[in-house]
Amino acid sequence: MKKRIDEIDDEIAQLFKERMELAQVETPAEERATLARVAKAVGPEFERGALSLFSTVFGIAGARRRSLLRGDAPVVKAIRQAVSEAKEFPSQAVVACPGTEGSYAQKATSLMFPVPTILFFSGFEGVFEAVEKGLCPYGILPIENSAAGSVAQVYDLMVRHSFHIVRSVRVKVDHALLGRRGAKMAGIRRVSSHPHALAQCSEFLKAHPEMRALPDENTAIAAKRLAEGGDMDLAVIASRSCAELYGLDILEERVSNTAFNYTRFICISRNLEITPDADKFSVMLSLPHRPGSLSAIISKFAASGVNLTKLESRPIPGMDFEFRFTFEFESSPANPAVLGLLSELSQDPEIESFTFLGAYA
């Protein structure tokens, strides 16, 4: 039995090779006719699987035809140029950072840049604008948390700004409940912090229904405001370092839902920069709103041997139930299969928009 299976697999492999080498242009009508013929040949029991298989074959064949006709897409030429000019990631730079001193973003900045000059901005969009306008060559932004998920606001802002991802880092998050000097847990009635931090500490807040959660723009900004104010019934959720930095008391340690709490930050730049240790890619694209459009794209990644590590979807404003997708995947910028994939994605007429976000470590 196994011998016969191996023989069939070998036959399929040879036929697949021959099918790709023909590279014949087929119209949508011809593809539909082929699918109808295949469905009839395999019968109802195997129809769904056969249609999926042949749709994938059509997609791979179409990608091969287009790559042979068009050659390298502009995005691939830009990547090759950036790789040829690759330098080690700098240790010193002017960096745009959301929040203020003591924030987790500031910690991420210091992890990426041993000697940074940090300019703080009150919101995420301020960081995007500082980089886009050339005020700062780099910017730091949170993109996802292991407990609270993706930072949706950052993903939504990605569409509105021109940038490239050049680095990423994970930061251990240790939230504590901080109050003014002399404040007591029994007297706390309000808790302020960034919405993501509040979500990461939802179990603590649920256990204290007398405390009302108040969203703020940043954990460290909330701590600084508390230190400058006089409210003894107000506490903040922030890092332990904020207590020492702003002269606050730690009312309760470790208020996160889980001890395994990490936030991943990205470093963005206006220019495309690819360091020698780059091992991850990010792209953003939108697809037609019809069945099978997303699975067709995922099959292209599978055919290229790419390991997808994240797929994020965000609704497109003004479009009825249509979404924009961000893909993250692992690979070296020197991988010809991935460069071919990017060339295909950027030129695929079925993809409504395509943005290469970066290759980074």
C-alpha positions as CSV (number, residue, x, y, z in Angstrom):
1,M,0.0,0.0,0.0
2,K,2.7,2.5,1.0
3,K,4.7,1.7,-2.2
4,R,1.6,2.5,-4.3
5,I,1.1,5.8,-2.5
6,D,4.7,6.7,-3.1
7,E,4.3,5.9,-6.8
8,I,1.2,8.1,-7.0
9,D,2.9,11.0,-5.2
10,D,5.8,10.8,-7.6
11,E,3.4,10.9,-10.5
12,I,1.6,13.9,-9.1
13,A,5.0,15.7,-8.6
14,Q,6.0,15.0,-12.2
15,L,2.6,16.2,-13.5
16,F,2.8,19.3,-11.4
17,K,6.2,20.1,-12.8
18,E,5.0,19.6,-16.3
19,R,1.9,21.8,-15.6
20,M,4.1,24.6,-14.3
21,E,6.5,24.4,-17.2
22,L,3.7,24.9,-19.8
23,A,2.9,28.3,-18.2
24,Q,0.0,28.7,-20.6
25,V,-2.3,31.6,-20.1
26,E,-5.8,30.5,-19.2
27,T,-8.8,32.7,-19.1
28,P,-11.2,32.7,-16.1
29,A,-13.8,30.9,-18.3
30,E,-11.2,28.2,-19.1
31,E,-10.4,27.8,-15.4
32,R,-14.1,27.4,-14.6
33,A,-14.5,24.8,-17.3
34,T,-11.6,22.9,-15.8
35,L,-13.0,23.0,-12.3
36,A,-16.4,21.7,-13.6
37,R,-14.6,18.9,-15.4
38,V,-12.6,18.0,-12.3
39,A,-15.6,18.1,-10.1
40,K,-17.5,15.7,-12.4
41,A,-14.4,13.4,-12.6
42,V,-13.9,12.9,-8.8
43,G,-17.6,12.9,-7.8
44,P,-19.4,14.5,-4.8
45,E,-17.2,12.8,-2.1
46,F,-14.0,14.5,-3.2
47,E,-15.3,17.5,-5.1
48,R,-14.6,20.1,-2.4
49,G,-11.0,18.9,-1.9
50,A,-10.3,18.7,-5.7
51,L,-11.6,22.2,-6.3
52,S,-9.4,23.6,-3.6
53,L,-6.4,21.7,-5.0
54,F,-6.9,22.9,-8.6
55,S,-7.6,26.5,-7.5
56,T,-4.3,26.5,-5.7
57,V,-2.6,25.1,-8.9
58,F,-4.2,27.9,-10.9
59,G,-2.9,30.5,-8.4
60,I,0.7,29.1,-8.5
61,A,0.7,28.8,-12.3
62,G,-0.6,32.4,-12.6
63,A,2.1,33.7,-10.3
64,R,4.8,31.9,-12.3
65,R,3.4,33.3,-15.6
66,R,3.4,36.8,-14.3
67,S,6.9,36.6,-12.8
68,L,8.2,35.3,-16.1
69,L,6.6,38.2,-18.0
70,R,7.3,41.0,-15.6
71,G,10.5,40.1,-13.8
72,D,11.3,41.7,-10.5
73,A,8.7,44.1,-9.1
74,P,9.8,47.5,-7.8
75,V,9.4,46.3,-4.2
76,V,11.9,43.5,-4.8
77,K,14.4,45.9,-6.4
78,A,14.1,48.1,-3.4
79,I,14.7,45.2,-1.0
80,R,17.8,44.1,-3.0
81,Q,19.1,47.7,-2.9
82,A,18.5,48.0,0.9
83,V,20.2,44.6,1.5
84,S,23.3,45.7,-0.6
85,E,23.5,48.8,1.7
86,A,22.8,47.0,4.9
87,K,24.5,48.3,8.1
88,E,24.3,47.3,11.7
89,F,21.4,48.8,13.7
90,P,22.6,52.1,15.2
91,S,23.3,52.4,18.9
92,Q,22.6,56.2,19.0
93,A,19.7,58.0,17.4
94,V,16.9,60.6,17.9
95,V,13.8,58.5,18.6
96,A,10.1,59.5,18.8
97,C,8.4,57.7,21.7
98,P,4.8,57.8,22.9
99,G,4.2,58.8,26.5
100,T,6.8,60.1,28.9
101,E,9.7,59.0,31.0
102,G,9.0,55.7,32.8
103,S,6.7,54.3,30.1
104,Y,7.1,50.8,28.6
105,A,7.7,52.5,25.2
106,Q,10.7,54.3,26.8
107,K,12.0,51.0,28.1
108,A,11.6,49.5,24.6
109,T,13.5,52.5,23.1
110,S,16.4,52.0,25.5
111,L,16.5,48.3,24.7
112,M,16.8,49.0,21.0
113,F,19.1,52.0,21.3
114,P,21.7,51.9,24.0
115,V,22.3,55.7,23.8
116,P,19.0,57.2,22.5
117,T,17.9,60.9,22.4
118,I,14.2,60.5,23.1
119,L,11.5,63.0,22.1
120,F,8.2,62.2,23.7
121,F,4.8,62.5,22.0
122,S,1.4,62.3,23.7
123,G,-0.1,59.9,21.1
124,F,0.8,57.2,18.6
125,E,-0.1,59.4,15.6
126,G,2.5,62.0,16.9
127,V,5.2,59.3,16.6
128,F,4.1,58.4,13.0
129,E,4.1,62.1,12.0
130,A,7.5,62.8,13.6
131,V,9.1,60.0,11.5
132,E,7.1,60.8,8.4
133,K,8.1,64.5,8.4
134,G,11.7,63.8,9.2
135,L,11.7,65.3,12.8
136,C,13.0,61.9,14.1
137,P,14.7,59.2,12.0
138,Y,13.1,56.5,14.2
139,G,9.9,56.0,16.2
140,I,8.8,53.4,18.7
141,L,5.2,52.0,18.8
142,P,3.5,49.1,20.6
143,I,1.9,46.6,18.3
144,E,0.6,43.7,20.4
145,N,0.4,42.4,23.9
146,S,0.4,38.8,24.9
147,A,-2.6,39.3,27.2
148,A,-4.7,42.1,25.6
149,G,-3.9,41.3,21.9
150,S,-3.1,43.7,19.1
151,V,-3.0,47.5,19.5
152,A,-5.8,48.3,17.0
153,Q,-5.1,52.0,17.0
154,V,-1.5,51.5,15.7
155,Y,-2.7,49.1,13.0
156,D,-5.4,51.6,11.9
157,L,-2.8,54.5,11.8
158,M,-0.5,52.4,9.6
159,V,-2.8,52.9,6.6
160,R,-2.5,56.7,6.9
161,H,1.2,57.1,7.1
162,S,4.3,56.3,5.1
163,F,7.0,54.3,7.0
164,H,9.0,51.1,7.2
165,I,9.4,48.7,10.1
166,V,13.2,48.3,10.9
167,R,13.2,46.5,14.2
168,S,11.1,44.9,16.9
169,V,11.5,44.0,20.6
170,R,9.5,42.3,23.3
171,V,9.3,44.1,26.7
172,K,8.2,42.3,29.9
173,V,5.3,44.2,31.4
174,D,5.0,44.3,35.2
175,H,2.0,46.4,36.2
176,A,1.6,47.7,39.7
177,L,-1.1,49.8,41.3
178,L,0.4,53.2,42.3
179,G,-1.1,55.9,44.6
180,R,0.0,59.2,46.1
181,R,2.2,59.1,49.1
182,G,0.1,58.1,52.1
183,A,-2.8,56.8,50.0
184,K,-4.5,53.5,51.1
185,M,-6.1,50.7,49.1
186,A,-9.3,51.1,51.0
187,G,-9.7,54.7,49.9
188,I,-9.1,54.2,46.1
189,R,-12.2,54.7,44.0
190,R,-10.7,55.4,40.6
191,V,-7.9,53.8,38.6
192,S,-6.4,55.5,35.6
193,S,-4.2,54.0,32.8
194,H,-3.9,53.3,29.1
195,P,-6.9,51.1,27.9
196,H,-4.5,48.3,27.0
197,A,-3.1,48.3,30.6
198,L,-6.6,48.3,32.0
199,A,-7.5,45.3,29.9
200,Q,-4.3,43.5,31.0
201,C,-5.5,44.0,34.6
202,S,-9.2,43.3,34.2
203,E,-9.2,40.5,36.8
204,F,-7.8,42.9,39.5
205,L,-10.4,45.5,38.6
206,K,-13.2,42.9,38.6
207,A,-12.1,41.9,42.1
208,H,-12.4,45.6,43.2
209,P,-15.8,46.8,41.9
210,E,-15.5,49.9,44.0
211,M,-12.7,51.1,41.7
212,R,-13.8,52.8,38.5
213,A,-11.5,52.4,35.5
214,L,-10.5,55.6,33.7
215,P,-8.7,55.4,30.3
216,D,-5.7,57.6,29.9
217,E,-3.3,58.1,26.9
218,N,-0.3,56.4,28.5
219,T,0.7,54.5,31.7
220,A,3.5,56.9,32.6
221,I,1.6,60.0,31.7
222,A,-1.2,58.8,34.1
223,A,1.5,58.3,36.8
224,K,2.9,61.8,36.3
225,R,-0.5,63.5,36.4
226,L,-1.3,61.7,39.6
227,A,2.0,62.9,41.2
228,E,1.2,66.5,40.1
229,G,-2.4,66.3,41.4
230,G,-3.8,65.9,44.9
231,D,-6.4,63.1,44.5
232,M,-6.0,60.6,47.3
233,D,-8.8,58.4,45.9
234,L,-7.1,58.0,42.5
235,A,-4.6,55.4,41.6
236,V,-2.8,54.4,38.4
237,I,-1.7,51.2,36.8
238,A,1.9,51.6,35.6
239,S,5.4,50.2,35.9
240,R,7.2,50.0,39.2
241,S,9.8,52.4,37.9
242,C,7.1,55.1,37.7
243,A,6.7,54.9,41.5
244,E,10.3,55.8,42.1
245,L,10.4,58.3,39.2
246,Y,7.4,60.3,40.3
247,G,7.4,59.7,44.1
248,L,4.4,57.4,44.3
249,D,3.6,54.6,46.6
250,I,3.1,51.0,45.4
251,L,-0.3,50.0,46.8
252,E,-0.2,46.6,45.2
253,E,2.4,44.6,43.3
254,R,1.7,42.5,40.2
255,V,-1.8,43.4,39.2
256,S,-1.7,42.0,35.7
257,N,-4.0,39.1,34.8
258,T,-0.9,36.9,34.1
259,A,2.7,36.9,35.1
260,F,3.6,36.1,31.4
261,N,2.8,39.6,30.1
262,Y,4.8,41.0,27.2
263,T,4.3,43.8,24.8
264,R,6.0,43.8,21.4
265,F,7.2,47.2,20.1
266,I,8.2,48.0,16.6
267,C,10.8,50.6,15.5
268,I,9.7,52.6,12.4
269,S,11.7,54.7,9.9
270,R,10.8,56.8,6.9
271,N,13.4,55.1,4.8
272,L,13.7,51.4,4.0
273,E,16.5,50.0,6.1
274,I,17.3,46.3,6.3
275,T,20.0,45.1,8.8
276,P,22.1,42.0,8.2
277,D,20.2,40.1,10.9
278,A,16.7,40.7,9.4
279,D,14.6,37.6,9.7
280,K,11.0,38.8,9.6
281,F,8.8,40.5,7.0
282,S,5.5,42.5,7.3
283,V,3.2,43.4,4.4
284,M,-0.3,44.9,4.4
285,L,-2.9,44.3,1.7
286,S,-6.6,44.4,1.0
287,L,-8.5,41.8,-0.9
288,P,-11.8,41.6,-2.9
289,H,-14.8,40.8,-0.7
290,R,-15.6,37.3,-2.0
291,P,-15.3,33.7,-0.8
292,G,-11.8,32.2,-1.1
293,S,-9.8,35.4,-1.7
294,L,-8.0,35.2,1.7
295,S,-7.4,31.4,1.4
296,A,-5.9,32.0,-2.1
297,I,-3.3,34.4,-0.6
298,I,-2.5,32.1,2.2
299,S,-1.9,29.3,-0.3
300,K,0.7,31.5,-2.0
301,F,2.6,31.7,1.4
302,A,2.3,27.9,1.8
303,A,3.6,27.3,-1.7
304,S,6.6,29.5,-1.0
305,G,7.5,27.6,2.2
306,V,6.9,30.6,4.4
307,N,6.0,30.4,8.1
308,L,3.2,32.9,8.8
309,T,3.6,34.1,12.4
310,K,0.7,36.7,12.5
311,L,-2.4,37.6,10.5
312,E,-4.2,40.8,11.6
313,S,-7.4,42.0,10.0
314,R,-8.8,45.5,10.4
315,P,-12.1,46.9,8.9
316,I,-11.7,49.3,6.0
317,P,-13.5,52.6,7.0
318,G,-16.4,53.3,4.7
319,M,-16.5,49.8,3.2
320,D,-19.2,47.3,4.2
321,F,-17.6,44.3,5.9
322,E,-14.3,44.6,4.0
323,F,-11.0,44.2,5.7
324,R,-7.3,45.1,5.3
325,F,-4.9,42.4,6.3
326,T,-1.4,42.6,7.8
327,F,0.8,39.5,7.4
328,E,4.0,38.8,9.3
329,F,6.2,35.9,8.3
330,E,9.7,34.6,8.9
331,S,12.4,34.6,6.2
332,S,15.7,36.0,5.2
333,P,15.7,38.9,2.7
334,A,18.0,36.8,0.6
335,N,15.4,34.0,0.2
336,P,14.5,33.9,-3.6
337,A,11.2,32.2,-2.9
338,V,10.1,35.0,-0.6
339,L,11.3,37.7,-3.1
340,G,9.3,35.9,-5.8
341,L,6.3,35.9,-3.4
342,L,6.5,39.6,-2.8
343,S,6.9,40.3,-6.5
344,E,3.8,38.3,-7.1
345,L,1.7,39.9,-4.3
346,S,2.7,43.4,-5.3
347,Q,1.6,42.8,-9.0
348,D,-1.4,40.5,-8.5
349,P,-4.4,42.1,-10.1
350,E,-6.7,40.4,-7.6
351,I,-5.1,42.3,-4.7
352,E,-6.7,45.7,-4.4
353,S,-3.8,47.3,-2.5
354,F,-0.4,46.1,-1.4
355,T,2.1,47.8,1.0
356,F,5.5,46.4,2.0
357,L,6.1,47.4,5.6
358,G,9.6,46.1,6.1
359,A,12.1,43.3,6.7
360,Y,13.6,43.5,10.2
361,A,15.1,41.5,13.1
